[in-house]
Amino acid sequence: MELLLRPAIVPGQAGIGTPRLMMENTMKFTAKHTATLIAAALGLSLAACEGPNENAMEDAGEQNAEAVADKAEAMEDAGQITDAQEDAMVDRAEDKADAMEKQGEAMDNGTATPSAQ
């Protein structure tokens, strides 16, 4: 952080400014900047806690859930299934994705072995 001294005119008693030296901080952090930095650091620390198997299983589960959601929506739009059936399909796919992520976490922790899903 660098501090600069610059002259500033400060109003005096008789309406005439009094020259003073004023310190100006060139690194100005607002609350928004500080919050962004904290959030970024927290996000990186949380991401670092996940192992490679957990990340891979999570990604695969999310991709599968998205594909199921797209298919279910198309089926509902075509009148092949009801809205409730669409919701049920998506819920099952999301539950499976969550289970896959937990399986990957267990694999990273050495408490489980890969299983066919």
Secondary structure, DSSP 8 states (H G I E B T S, - for coil): --EEEEEEEEE-TTS-EEEEEEEEES----HHHHHHHHHHHHHHHHHHHS-HHHHHHHHHHHHHHHHHHHHHHHHHHTTSS-HHHHHHHHHHHHHHHHHHHHHHHHHHHTS------
